[in-house]
């Protein structure tokens, strides 16, 4: 019988690989601290996940755990172009009005009388009925369910939340890899805008029914804007989503106006079709309507033609790094940044292709 021994270099490589695998393996019971400051303990590996937001869905898919998802909210289902592997998953209702009975039914559906734990990932929002404490209360009648608050909306929490999710899913190596890429791209933006002036920016969150709301201190956008080197004219207000008057906006005289744009229900592609197109015409009509407001044409933003509509899909979630790159290019056109390249890399990590002939910002920005 011939015994083949490994050479020293090969043996050392194998030992290193075994040590790395051991380092990534979580030990149970595993206790994490979620974004609401709650300690949650898991007694066994998690193989079933329900995501109540598209941001959480992105994070789970990005870490290679789409096969663990057993339930999704309406926002995830409506964003099927981003989540082709999740489209057929069981719906658990609206993100802010979940069907707890359905979640309970999914949680109790085990094989061979073995019912593994299930994790429901929700928002923090301690003062909201759809926040983590409301979610926790709604799930009280059911067993084998762990509620975790992970939002993936603010730059200050992004890497920590990805790390925590990696621990929960047993995807620590994938989480570390994404954090490395995320940090690299965020630092590229910071380096590119270092030393630049801070243009004054007004962002319009909503103009429904004639009421205007913007994004103030503590909001995710306020943090992303700081990364992109812009000054939020609402930063001195008290609320994160304050109501404002258009007269106040005109008085503040922003140099740049950003309008939040969301995709309508039934949308099947990323962003909008580049001009000339019907979608671009709709964006131009919305821009003209804003310019028709009293005093709008006299603002610095209008005079320098710096009014932009941004697809808000890229301003929240793990692709926020993409949004920060686009925003930096909008505020500082001469910086050496390529948002499309960053987005292409991001989508490739999700298993998607960058859509040619589509744009995330209107009017389109030049390289």
C-alpha positions as CSV (number, residue, x, y, z in Angstrom):
1,X,0.0,0.0,0.0
2,X,1.5,3.3,-1.1
3,X,1.0,6.3,1.3
4,X,1.3,9.7,-0.5
5,X,2.4,12.6,1.8
6,X,1.7,16.2,0.9
7,X,4.6,18.5,0.4
8,X,5.3,21.1,3.1
9,X,3.8,24.0,1.1
10,X,0.6,22.1,0.2
11,X,0.2,20.9,3.8
12,X,0.6,24.5,5.1
13,X,-2.0,25.7,2.6
14,X,-4.5,23.0,3.8
15,X,-3.9,23.9,7.4
16,X,-4.5,27.6,6.6
17,X,-7.7,26.7,4.9
18,X,-8.9,24.6,7.8
19,X,-8.1,27.4,10.2
20,X,-10.0,29.9,8.1
21,X,-13.0,27.7,7.9
22,X,-12.9,27.3,11.7
23,X,-12.6,31.0,12.1
24,X,-15.7,31.7,10.0
25,X,-17.8,29.0,11.7
26,X,-20.2,30.5,14.3
27,X,-20.6,28.9,17.7
28,X,-24.0,28.4,19.3
29,X,-25.7,29.7,21.2
30,X,-25.0,32.8,19.2
31,X,-26.0,36.3,20.5
32,X,-26.1,39.4,18.4
33,X,-27.2,43.0,19.0
34,X,-29.5,44.3,16.4
35,X,-30.0,47.9,15.2
36,X,-32.6,48.6,17.9
37,X,-30.1,47.7,20.6
38,X,-31.8,44.4,21.3
39,X,-29.9,41.2,22.1
40,X,-31.2,38.2,20.2
41,X,-29.9,34.7,20.8
42,X,-29.9,31.8,18.3
43,X,-29.5,28.3,19.6
44,X,-29.0,26.8,16.1
45,X,-28.0,27.8,12.6
46,X,-30.7,29.7,10.8
47,X,-32.0,28.2,7.5
48,X,-35.2,30.1,7.1
49,X,-35.6,33.9,6.7
50,X,-38.5,36.3,6.1
51,X,-37.6,39.7,4.7
52,X,-40.0,42.6,5.2
53,X,-38.1,45.2,3.2
54,X,-36.3,45.3,-0.2
55,X,-33.2,46.6,1.6
56,X,-33.0,43.4,3.8
57,X,-33.8,41.3,0.7
58,X,-30.8,42.8,-1.1
59,X,-28.6,42.1,1.8
60,X,-29.6,38.5,2.1
61,X,-29.3,37.9,-1.6
62,X,-25.9,39.7,-1.7
63,X,-24.6,37.3,0.9
64,X,-25.6,34.3,-1.1
65,X,-28.6,33.2,1.1
66,X,-31.5,33.6,-1.3
67,X,-32.3,29.9,-0.8
68,X,-33.0,30.6,2.9
69,X,-35.8,33.1,2.1
70,X,-39.2,31.6,2.8
71,X,-41.3,34.8,2.9
72,X,-41.3,38.3,1.4
73,X,-43.3,41.5,1.8
74,X,-45.1,43.3,-1.1
75,X,-42.1,45.7,-1.6
76,X,-39.8,42.8,-2.4
77,X,-42.4,41.1,-4.6
78,X,-43.0,44.4,-6.6
79,X,-39.2,44.6,-7.2
80,X,-39.0,41.4,-9.0
81,X,-36.5,42.8,-11.6
82,X,-34.0,43.0,-8.7
83,X,-34.9,39.6,-7.1
84,X,-35.6,37.0,-9.8
85,X,-34.9,34.3,-7.3
86,X,-37.4,35.6,-4.8
87,X,-40.4,36.3,-7.0
88,X,-42.0,32.9,-6.2
89,X,-41.7,33.1,-2.5
90,X,-44.7,33.3,-0.2
91,X,-46.1,36.8,0.4
92,X,-46.5,37.9,4.0
93,X,-48.3,41.1,3.3
94,X,-47.3,44.8,3.2
95,X,-44.0,45.9,4.8
96,X,-46.0,48.1,7.3
97,X,-49.0,45.7,7.7
98,X,-47.6,42.2,7.9
99,X,-49.8,39.1,7.8
100,X,-48.8,37.5,11.1
101,X,-51.0,34.5,10.7
102,X,-49.2,33.7,7.4
103,X,-45.8,34.2,9.1
104,X,-46.9,31.8,11.9
105,X,-48.1,29.3,9.4
106,X,-44.7,29.4,7.6
107,X,-42.9,29.1,10.9
108,X,-44.8,26.0,12.0
109,X,-44.2,24.2,8.7
110,X,-41.4,21.8,9.5
111,X,-40.3,18.4,8.1
112,X,-40.4,15.2,10.1
113,X,-41.8,17.1,13.1
114,X,-38.6,19.2,13.2
115,X,-39.5,22.9,13.1
116,X,-36.3,25.0,12.8
117,X,-36.2,28.6,13.9
118,X,-37.2,31.3,11.4
119,X,-35.9,34.9,11.4
120,X,-38.0,37.9,10.4
121,X,-35.9,40.9,9.5
122,X,-37.7,44.2,10.1
123,X,-37.1,47.9,10.7
124,X,-36.2,49.4,14.1
125,X,-38.7,52.3,14.3
126,X,-39.4,51.9,18.0
127,X,-42.3,54.3,18.0
128,X,-44.1,52.8,14.9
129,X,-46.6,49.9,14.9
130,X,-44.6,48.3,12.1
131,X,-41.3,48.8,13.9
132,X,-39.4,46.0,15.7
133,X,-41.5,46.1,18.9
134,X,-44.7,46.0,17.0
135,X,-43.3,43.1,15.0
136,X,-42.3,41.4,18.2
137,X,-45.8,41.8,19.6
138,X,-47.5,40.5,16.5
139,X,-45.4,37.4,16.6
140,X,-45.9,36.6,20.3
141,X,-48.6,33.9,19.7
142,X,-46.2,31.9,17.5
143,X,-43.2,29.7,18.3
144,X,-39.8,29.3,16.6
145,X,-39.7,32.9,15.4
146,X,-36.9,35.4,16.0
147,X,-37.5,39.1,15.1
148,X,-34.4,41.1,14.3
149,X,-34.1,44.8,13.4
150,X,-31.6,45.4,10.5
151,X,-32.4,48.3,8.2
152,X,-29.4,48.8,5.8
153,X,-30.4,52.4,5.3
154,X,-27.7,54.6,7.0
155,X,-24.0,54.7,6.1
156,X,-23.0,54.8,9.8
157,X,-24.6,51.4,10.4
158,X,-24.1,49.7,7.1
159,X,-21.0,47.6,7.7
160,X,-22.0,46.6,11.2
161,X,-25.4,45.5,10.0
162,X,-23.8,43.4,7.2
163,X,-21.5,41.8,9.7
164,X,-24.5,40.9,12.0
165,X,-26.5,39.5,9.1
166,X,-23.4,37.4,8.0
167,X,-23.3,36.0,11.6
168,X,-27.0,35.1,11.6
169,X,-26.9,33.5,8.1
170,X,-23.5,31.7,8.6
171,X,-22.2,33.9,5.7
172,X,-19.4,35.7,7.6
173,X,-16.9,35.3,4.7
174,X,-19.4,36.7,2.1
175,X,-20.1,39.6,4.5
176,X,-16.4,40.4,4.9
177,X,-16.0,40.3,1.1
178,X,-18.9,42.7,0.6
179,X,-17.7,45.1,3.3
180,X,-14.2,45.2,1.7
181,X,-15.8,46.2,-1.6
182,X,-18.2,48.7,0.0
183,X,-15.5,50.4,2.0
184,X,-13.3,50.6,-1.1
185,X,-16.0,52.3,-3.2
186,X,-17.1,54.7,-0.3
187,X,-13.5,55.7,0.3
188,X,-13.1,56.3,-3.5
189,X,-16.0,58.8,-3.3
190,X,-14.6,60.5,-0.2
191,X,-11.1,60.8,-1.7
192,X,-12.6,62.2,-5.0
193,X,-14.6,65.0,-3.3
194,X,-12.0,65.8,-0.6
195,X,-11.4,69.5,-0.4
196,X,-14.4,70.3,-2.6
197,X,-16.8,73.1,-1.7
198,X,-20.2,72.1,-0.2
199,X,-23.1,73.1,-2.6
200,X,-26.3,73.8,-0.8
201,X,-28.9,71.1,-1.6
202,X,-32.6,70.8,-1.2
203,X,-34.0,67.3,-1.5
204,X,-37.7,66.8,-2.1
205,X,-38.9,63.6,-0.4
206,X,-42.6,64.1,-1.3
207,X,-44.9,66.7,-2.9
208,X,-48.1,64.7,-2.4
209,X,-51.3,66.9,-2.2
210,X,-49.3,70.1,-2.3
211,X,-47.6,69.3,0.9
212,X,-43.8,69.2,0.7
213,X,-41.5,67.1,2.8
214,X,-37.8,66.9,2.8
215,X,-35.0,64.9,4.5
216,X,-33.5,66.4,7.7
217,X,-30.9,65.5,10.2
218,X,-30.7,61.8,11.1
219,X,-32.1,60.7,7.8
220,X,-30.2,58.3,5.6
221,X,-30.0,60.8,2.8
222,X,-28.5,63.5,5.1
223,X,-25.7,61.0,5.9
224,X,-25.1,60.1,2.2
225,X,-25.1,63.8,1.3
226,X,-22.2,64.4,3.7
227,X,-20.3,61.5,2.1
228,X,-20.9,63.1,-1.3
229,X,-19.8,66.5,0.0
230,X,-23.0,68.5,0.0
231,X,-24.8,70.7,2.5
232,X,-28.4,69.9,3.3
233,X,-30.4,73.1,3.7
234,X,-32.7,71.1,6.0
235,X,-29.9,70.0,8.4
236,X,-30.9,72.7,10.9
237,X,-34.5,71.4,11.2
238,X,-35.5,69.2,14.1
239,X,-37.2,66.3,12.3
240,X,-35.8,63.6,9.9
241,X,-38.7,64.0,7.6
242,X,-39.9,67.6,8.1
243,X,-42.8,69.3,6.3
244,X,-41.7,72.5,4.6
245,X,-43.1,75.4,2.5
246,X,-42.0,76.1,-1.0
247,X,-41.5,79.7,0.1
248,X,-38.9,78.5,2.6
249,X,-37.1,76.6,-0.2
250,X,-37.0,79.7,-2.4
251,X,-35.7,81.8,0.5
252,X,-33.0,79.2,1.3
253,X,-32.0,79.4,-2.4
254,X,-30.4,76.0,-2.9
255,X,-27.7,75.5,-5.5
256,X,-28.9,72.0,-6.3
257,X,-32.4,70.5,-6.1
258,X,-32.7,66.7,-5.9
259,X,-36.2,65.1,-6.3
260,X,-36.8,61.6,-4.9
261,X,-38.3,59.4,-7.6
262,X,-39.8,56.0,-6.9
263,X,-40.8,53.4,-9.4
264,X,-44.5,52.8,-10.1
265,X,-46.1,49.4,-9.3
266,X,-45.6,46.9,-12.1
267,X,-42.2,48.5,-13.1
268,X,-40.1,45.7,-14.6
269,X,-36.7,47.3,-15.2
270,X,-34.0,49.2,-13.4
271,X,-34.1,53.0,-13.7
272,X,-35.6,54.8,-16.7
273,X,-35.0,54.5,-20.4
274,X,-32.5,57.1,-21.7
275,X,-33.7,60.0,-23.7
276,X,-35.4,60.3,-26.2
277,X,-38.1,58.1,-24.6
278,X,-41.5,58.3,-23.0
279,X,-40.0,57.8,-19.5
280,X,-37.6,60.7,-20.1
281,X,-40.4,62.9,-21.3
282,X,-42.3,62.2,-18.1
283,X,-39.3,63.2,-16.1
284,X,-39.0,66.4,-18.1
285,X,-42.6,67.2,-17.5
286,X,-42.1,66.7,-13.8
287,X,-39.1,69.1,-13.9
288,X,-41.2,71.7,-15.8
289,X,-43.9,71.4,-13.2
290,X,-41.4,72.2,-10.5
291,X,-40.0,75.1,-12.4
292,X,-43.6,76.5,-12.7
293,X,-43.8,76.9,-8.9
294,X,-43.7,80.5,-7.7
295,X,-40.2,81.8,-7.5
296,X,-38.6,78.6,-8.7
297,X,-37.0,80.1,-11.8
298,X,-35.1,82.6,-9.6
299,X,-33.3,80.0,-7.5
300,X,-29.6,79.2,-8.1
301,X,-30.5,75.6,-8.9
302,X,-32.8,76.7,-11.7
303,X,-30.5,79.3,-13.1
304,X,-27.6,76.8,-13.4
305,X,-30.0,74.0,-14.5
306,X,-29.1,71.8,-11.5
307,X,-32.4,70.2,-10.8
308,X,-32.2,66.4,-10.8
309,X,-34.5,63.4,-10.4
310,X,-32.9,60.3,-8.8
311,X,-34.3,56.8,-8.8
312,X,-34.4,56.2,-5.0
313,X,-33.7,52.5,-5.4
314,X,-30.0,53.4,-5.2
315,X,-30.2,55.7,-2.2
316,X,-31.2,53.0,0.3
317,X,-29.9,49.5,1.0
318,X,-26.6,48.0,0.1
319,X,-26.6,49.8,-3.2
320,X,-26.5,53.1,-1.3
321,X,-22.8,53.1,-2.2
322,X,-23.9,53.4,-5.8
323,X,-26.2,56.3,-4.8
324,X,-23.4,58.1,-3.1
325,X,-21.2,57.8,-6.2
326,X,-24.0,59.2,-8.4
327,X,-24.7,62.0,-5.9
328,X,-21.1,63.0,-5.7
329,X,-21.0,63.2,-9.5
330,X,-24.2,65.3,-9.6
331,X,-22.8,67.8,-7.0
332,X,-19.2,67.8,-8.4
333,X,-19.4,67.0,-12.1
334,X,-15.6,67.3,-12.6
335,X,-14.6,64.6,-10.1
336,X,-13.1,61.4,-11.4
337,X,-15.9,59.0,-10.6
338,X,-17.8,56.5,-12.8
339,X,-21.2,55.7,-11.2
340,X,-22.2,53.3,-14.0
341,X,-19.1,51.2,-13.4
342,X,-19.8,51.0,-9.7
343,X,-23.4,50.1,-10.3
344,X,-22.3,47.4,-12.8
345,X,-20.0,45.9,-10.3
346,X,-22.8,46.0,-7.7
347,X,-25.3,44.3,-9.9
348,X,-22.8,41.6,-10.9
349,X,-22.5,40.8,-7.2
350,X,-26.3,40.3,-7.1
351,X,-26.1,38.1,-10.2
352,X,-27.6,40.8,-12.4
353,X,-26.4,42.6,-15.5
354,X,-26.2,46.4,-15.9
355,X,-29.1,47.5,-18.2
356,X,-27.8,49.2,-21.3
357,X,-29.8,52.3,-22.4
358,X,-31.1,52.9,-18.8
359,X,-30.4,55.8,-16.5
360,X,-30.7,56.4,-12.7
361,X,-30.6,60.2,-12.9
362,X,-32.5,62.7,-15.0
363,X,-31.1,64.7,-16.7
364,X,-28.3,62.2,-17.3
365,X,-24.9,63.2,-16.0
366,X,-21.9,63.3,-18.3
367,X,-18.7,61.3,-17.6
